[in-house]
C-alpha cells in the first residue's frame, strides 16, 4: 500500500567529495599496498595524507587507480581491478558501474585520485540533500522506521516522472516488496529531526539520481516500506 507525503527541500548542494571518506587507516593501507617502507605509525594525519598523495602521484594514473581499487574492493578479482583501473580514465564508474552498491566507493576513489593527480580523472558529482517529509497521519511515518533506505529511495523516485532514470532502471523494486539496491542509490542517510507528523532527513547521493530536484522546492510523493521476509 502506497502512503502519500509532502516533501519540502530544505537544502541541495553539489559536492565533489564526501567529508571524512578517507581515514588514516585507509591511507596506511594504501601505502602498504605501494610497499612504502617508512614507519607509518610515527606520521601525524597531515603528513600521512601528504605522503600517500605523493606516492600515488609517483605511479601512472592507471597504476594509482589499481592501488586504490585494490583497497576499496577486496571482493573483486585482480584481473577485474586491473581492467577497471584502466577504464576509470575514460569512464564515470560512480554512475556507470553495473552494481550501484559499488557507486559510493567509486565516488570516493575518483575524489582521491583526482586530488592526487590534480585532475586527470573525471570530477565526481554528488549531492548533499536535506528534506522535510510530512505525513497526513502519524502512523504513516512507520515506513521509515521499518526500512529507511528503501522507503526514502521510493519517495525520491515517486517525486520524479516515469521517464526519470531511477524509475526506468528500478521499476520492479520501486513498486515491489524488496529494494536491496537502495543503499547504492542513497549512500548516506540519517534522520535529523522528528516532529511527529514531520521528519527531516539528510542524505548523500549521486547527482546522477537526484538532478531533477536541483531547482525544486517541494513535491508530493508516495512510498512504502519493504515487506518483512
C-alpha positions in Angstrom: 0.0 0.0 0.0 1.4 3.4 -1.0 1.5 6.1 1.6 1.3 9.7 0.5 3.6 12.5 1.7 4.5 16.1 1.0 8.2 16.9 0.8 10.0 20.2 1.4 13.5 20.5 0.1 15.5 22.3 2.7 18.9 22.3 1.1 20.5 20.9 -2.1 24.2 21.2 -2.7 26.5 19.6 -5.2 29.7 18.1 -3.8 32.8 16.6 -5.3 34.0 14.7 -2.3 32.5 13.2 0.9 33.9 14.6 4.1 35.9 12.1 6.2 35.5 9.4 3.5 39.2 8.6 3.9 40.7 7.8 7.3 44.3 7.5 8.5 43.8 3.7 8.4 42.9 4.0 4.7 46.0 6.0 3.9 48.1 3.5 5.7 46.5 0.6 3.8 47.2 2.4 0.5 50.8 3.0 1.5 51.3 -0.6 2.4 49.9 -1.7 -1.0 52.5 0.6 -2.6 55.2 -1.1 -0.4 56.0 2.2 1.4 58.9 1.3 3.8 58.9 4.2 6.3 57.3 3.9 9.7 53.8 5.0 9.1 52.8 5.0 12.7 55.1 7.9 13.5 53.4 10.2 11.0 50.7 12.6 12.0 47.5 12.8 10.0 48.6 15.6 7.7 51.9 14.0 6.9 50.4 10.6 6.3 47.9 12.0 3.8 50.6 14.1 2.0 52.9 11.1 1.7 50.1 8.9 0.4 49.2 11.5 -2.2 52.8 11.8 -3.3 53.2 8.1 -3.5 50.0 7.8 -5.6 51.3 10.6 -7.9 54.6 8.7 -8.4 52.5 5.9 -10.1 50.9 6.2 -13.5 47.2 7.1 -13.2 46.1 3.6 -14.1 48.5 2.1 -11.5 47.4 4.5 -8.8 43.8 3.6 -9.6 44.7 0.0 -9.2 46.1 0.6 -5.8 43.0 2.5 -4.7 40.6 -0.1 -6.1 42.6 -3.0 -4.5 42.0 -1.4 -1.2 38.3 -0.4 -1.7 37.2 -3.6 -3.5 38.7 -6.7 -1.9 35.9 -8.7 -3.3 36.9 -8.1 -6.9 39.5 -10.3 -8.7 42.9 -8.8 -9.5 42.0 -9.1 -13.2 38.8 -7.2 -12.7 40.6 -4.5 -10.7 43.2 -4.2 -13.4 40.6 -3.8 -16.1 38.6 -1.1 -14.2 41.7 0.8 -13.2 42.4 1.4 -16.9 38.7 2.1 -17.7 38.5 4.8 -15.0 40.4 7.3 -17.0 37.6 7.5 -19.5 34.6 6.2 -17.6 32.4 7.6 -14.8 32.3 4.5 -12.7 30.4 6.2 -9.8 27.5 6.4 -12.2 28.1 3.7 -14.8 29.2 0.6 -12.9 26.5 -2.1 -13.3 26.1 -2.7 -9.5 25.1 0.6 -7.8 26.1 -0.8 -4.4 29.7 0.0 -5.6 29.0 3.6 -6.6 29.8 5.3 -3.3 33.2 3.6 -3.2 33.9 4.6 -6.8 32.9 8.2 -6.0 35.5 8.2 -3.1 38.1 6.7 -5.4 37.7 9.3 -8.1 37.8 12.1 -5.5 41.1 10.8 -4.0 42.7 10.2 -7.4 41.6 13.5 -8.8 43.2 15.2 -5.8 46.4 13.2 -6.1 46.8 13.9 -9.8 45.4 17.5 -9.9 42.7 16.5 -12.3 43.3 13.7 -15.0 40.3 11.7 -13.6 36.8 12.9 -14.1 35.3 15.1 -11.3 32.6 13.1 -9.5 29.4 15.0 -8.7 27.4 14.1 -5.7 24.6 15.8 -3.7 24.2 16.7 -0.1 20.4 16.9 0.3 18.2 17.8 3.3 14.4 17.4 3.1 11.4 17.6 5.5 8.8 14.8 4.9 5.3 15.4 6.2 2.6 12.8 6.6 -1.1 13.1 6.8 -1.3 10.6 9.7 1.3 9.8 12.4 1.2 6.1 11.6 2.2 6.8 8.1 5.7 7.6 9.4 6.2 4.0 10.4 7.5 3.1 6.9 10.7 5.0 7.8 11.1 3.0 11.0 10.7 -0.3 9.2 13.0 0.2 6.1 14.5 3.7 6.0 16.7 3.4 2.9 14.1 1.7 0.7 11.3 4.0 1.8 13.3 7.1 1.1 14.5 5.9 -2.3 10.9 5.1 -3.3 9.8 8.5 -2.1 12.5 10.2 -4.2 11.6 8.1 -7.2 7.9 9.0 -6.8 8.9 12.7 -6.8 10.2 12.3 -10.4 8.4 11.5 -13.6 8.2 8.0 -15.1 11.0 8.7 -17.5 13.5 9.5 -14.8 16.4 7.1 -14.9 15.7 5.7 -11.4 12.2 4.8 -12.4 13.3 3.2 -15.7 16.0 1.1 -14.1 14.4 0.1 -10.8 10.7 0.0 -11.6 10.2 -3.5 -10.2 12.0 -2.7 -6.9 10.2 0.6 -6.5 6.8 -1.0 -7.0 7.7 -4.3 -5.3 8.3 -5.7 -1.8 12.2 -5.5 -1.6 14.7 -2.9 -2.7 18.2 -4.3 -1.9 19.8 -1.7 -4.2 18.5 1.2 -2.2 21.8 1.8 -0.2 23.6 2.1 -3.5 21.3 4.9 -4.6 21.2 6.9 -1.3 24.7 6.4 0.1 24.4 8.0 3.5 21.1 8.7 5.2 20.1 9.9 8.7 17.1 11.3 10.4 17.8 14.7 11.8 14.5 15.8 13.4 11.3 14.0 14.4 8.4 16.3 14.9 5.6 13.8 14.8 3.9 14.4 11.5 7.1 15.7 10.0 10.6 14.4 9.9 13.8 15.9 8.5 16.3 13.7 6.7 19.8 14.4 5.4 21.4 12.3 2.7 24.3 12.0 0.4 23.8 10.6 -3.1 24.9 10.9 -6.7 23.7 13.9 -8.7 23.1 11.2 -11.3 20.0 10.1 -9.4 18.8 13.4 -8.0 19.5 16.1 -10.5 15.7 16.6 -11.1 15.5 18.1 -7.6 18.2 20.8 -8.2 15.7 23.6 -8.8 12.7 22.2 -7.0 11.4 23.5 -3.6 8.7 20.9 -2.8 6.9 18.0 -4.2 4.2 15.4 -3.4 5.2 11.7 -3.4 4.3 8.3 -2.2 6.3 5.4 -0.7 6.1 2.1 1.1 8.4 0.0 3.2 9.9 -3.3 2.3 7.9 -6.4 3.2 9.4 -8.4 6.0 10.7 -11.8 5.0 
